[in-house]
Amino acid sequence: MHVLGDHELEKSKPVILTGDLNCAHEEIDIYNPAGNKRSAGYTTEERQSFGTNFLSRGLVDTFRKQHPGVVGYTYWGYRHGGRKTNKGWRLDYFLVSEAIADNVHDSYILPDVLGSDHCPIGLILKL
């Protein structure tokens, strides 16, 4: 993450990074943390990298900031019908620069929207 690491982009404008980042960062972000310690997307190395490359470089996880103790998933594998039983992972994020983190009015998940093994997420910024 060279660009974020030296904050070059932030010199001209705040950063919003969104998408499927393929990492459930915290235990609350995955249905079965103990059983998934070696699963791709939840390894110790991936979780540490998420913190090092994004959060410690000035990006804020908007959903977690807005909803600190809320369990919310954005991905459910098709294999075992995880969506029906809500056995999911939070892999999709809106990360924003600390400079605009207080402008986040809401960051939300739309788990009832079907069409993929992921669901949409939303971000509302106030100006």
Stockholm file with secondary structure:
# STOCKHOLM 1.0

chainA/1-127         MHVLGDHELEKSKPVILTGDLNCAHEEIDIYNPAGNKRSAGYTTEERQSFGTNFLSRGLVDTFRKQHPGVVGYTYWGYRHGGRKTNKGWRLDYFLVSEAIADNVHDSYILPDVLGSDHCPIGLILKL
#=GR chainA/1-127 SS CHHHHTTTGGGTSCCEEEEECSCCCSGGGBSCTGGGTTSTTSCHHHHHHHHHHTGGGTEEEHHHHHSTTCCCCSBCCTTTTHHHHTCCBCCEEEEEEHHHHTTEEEEEECTTCCSSSBCCEEEEECC
#=GC SS_cons         CHHHHTTTGGGTSCCEEEEECSCCCSGGGBSCTGGGTTSTTSCHHHHHHHHHHTGGGTEEEHHHHHSTTCCCCSBCCTTTTHHHHTCCBCCEEEEEEHHHHTTEEEEEECTTCCSSSBCCEEEEECC
//
